[in-house]
Amino acid sequence: ADTLGAQNGRGIDVELTDGLELRNGAQITTSTFGTGKGGDIAITAPSILLQGDSFDDTPRIASETFSSGTGGSIVLHADSLTLKDAAEISTSTFGPANAGTIDITATALRLLGSDFALTTIMANANPQTPGDTGTGGDIVIHANSIEIDNSAGVTALTTGSGNAGTIDIHTHSLTMRGGGIGVTTAFTGNGGAVRIQA
């Protein structure tokens, strides 16, 4: 769902009584290329699975802004949320506007990496023009248990002068085996805080 002008994007709302599966390059995305705000993505399902098999077949739930319109948010509610083998949930800004927030509520959240590609939940500030100061979105996760394995990660990133977002995690159990949670800055933008309550 894209918006190209001044009108705000309508967004994507999904409510399911059965599970949602995105495999082998399937995508749910919103983008803005104009002054209008990008649409939000809201998904409620008993289970959500994103599973890929290569860099070319990355399943994604993503919101992006390439212009002065603020990026849409991603809000997910599920008993089980699993990302495997190059799967991605992300909000990104590639211009002067701010990226949207990622807000996840789940009983069990699992990020399972692979040897060939990155499995990630990411808020990204990656300006395409020098001087663009769009900030990366925040990541907020509420989950009873979180498992991050084999180089998978939760990341707030800036590669420009815009600041990276923050990461807030509320969980009863956090297990990491070769995975990570962190903020990366690769230029003048400041890194956001990482707060974990377990």
N, C-alpha and C positions, 0 to 999 in steps of 0.2 A: 504494500500500500504506500504510494508515493504522493507527495505534493510538490508542485513545481512553481507555485506563485505565492500570492498573499493569503490564500485560504488555508486554514489549518487542516492537517490530515485527519481523516476520520478514525483511524486506528483499527485494531483487530481485537475482537473479544471472542474467546473460545471457552465454552463450558461443556464438559463431557461427563457422562456417568461411567464410561469405560476409559481405558488408558489412551494416551496420545503417544505415537511413535513417529519419530523423524529419523529416517535412515538414508545413507548413501546419497548425500547431497540435498536432501529435502530442506526447505527453508521457510521460516515465517519471519518476514522483515517489514519494517517501515523506514522510509527515508524522506528527507526534505531537501529540496534544491532551491528553495525560494525563501521568502520572509515568513511564510506560515510555519507554525509549529508542526513538527513531525507527529504522527499518530502514535498513541500508546499501544502496547501489546499487553493484553490481560488474558491469562490462561488458568483455568481451574479444572483439574482432573485428578482422579485417584492416583494415577501414575503417569509420569512423563519420562520418556526415554529418547535420548539423542545418541545415535550410534553411526559412526562413519567407518571408512576403510582406507582412506588415503587423503593426501592434501587436496586432490581434485574432487573428492566426494565428502566435503565437510558439511554435516548437518548444522544448521544455525537457527537460533532465535536472536534476531539482531535489530537494533534501532540505530540509524545513522543520520547525521546532518552534514551537509556539504556547503552550507551557506549561513545566512544570518538568522535562519529559523532554528529555534531550540529543538533539540532532538527529543523524541518521545521516550517515555519510560517503559520498562518491562516489569510486569508484576505477575509472579507465578505462585500458585497455591497447589500443593500436591502432597499426598501421603508419601510417595516415593518419587524422587527426582534423580535420574541417573544420566551422566554424560560419559560416553565411552569412545575411545579410538578416534581422536581428532574432532570431537564435537565441540560446539562453541555456543555460549550465551554471551552477548556483548552489546554495549552501547558505545558509540564512537562519535567524535567530532573531527571533521577534516577541514573546518573553517573557523570563522570568528564566533560562532554561537556555542553554547554549552551543550554537552551531551546529556542524555537522560539518565535516570536512576535505575539500577537493577534492584528489585525488592523480591526476595524469595522467602516463602514460608513452606516448610516441609517437615514431615516426620523424620525421614531419612534422606540425606543428600550424599550422593556418591559421585566422585570425579575419578575416573579410571583412565589413566594415560596409556600411551602406546610407544613403541620404539620408533615409529615413523612420522608422527605428527603430534601437535600439541592439543591437549584437551583442556579447555579453559573457560572460566567465567571472568570476563575482562571488561573494565571501563577504560576507554582509550581516548586520549587527546593527541591527535596526529595531524597537525596543520599542514596543508598543502602549499600555503603561501606564507613567506616570512612576515612576521608581525601579527598573524592571527593568534588570538589569545583565548580561544574557546577552551573551557575547562572540562576535564573528564568527569563523568558521572560518578556518583557514590554507589557503593555496593552494600546492601543491607541483607543479612541472612539470619533467619530464625529457623533452627532445625534441632530436633532432639538429638540426632546423631549426624556427624559429618565424617566422611572418609575421603581422603585425597591420596592417590596412589600413582606411582610410576610416572613422575614428572608432570602430572596434572597440576593445575594451579588456579588460585583466585588472585587476580592482579589488577591494580590501578596503575595506569601507565600514562606518562606524558613524554613526547619527543619534541616538544616545542616550548614556547613561552607561556602557554596556559598551564594552570596547575592541575596536577592529578587529583582525582577524587579520594574519598576516604573509604575504608573498609570497616564495617561493623558486623561482628558475628556474635550471635547469641546461641549457645548450644549446651547440652548436658554432656556430650561426648565428642571429642575431636581426635581422629586418628590420621596421622600422616606417615606414609611410607614412600619416601622418595618424591613427595610432592611439596608444594609450598603455598604460602600466603604472603603477599608483599606488595610494595609500591616501588615502581621504577621511574626514575627521571633521567632523561638523556639530553637535556638542554637546560634552559634557564628556569623552566617552570618548577614550582615547589611540589614536593611529594606530600600526599595526604596522610592522615593518621591511620593506623591499624589498631582497632580495638576488638579484643576477643573476651567475651564473658562466658566462662564454662563452669 
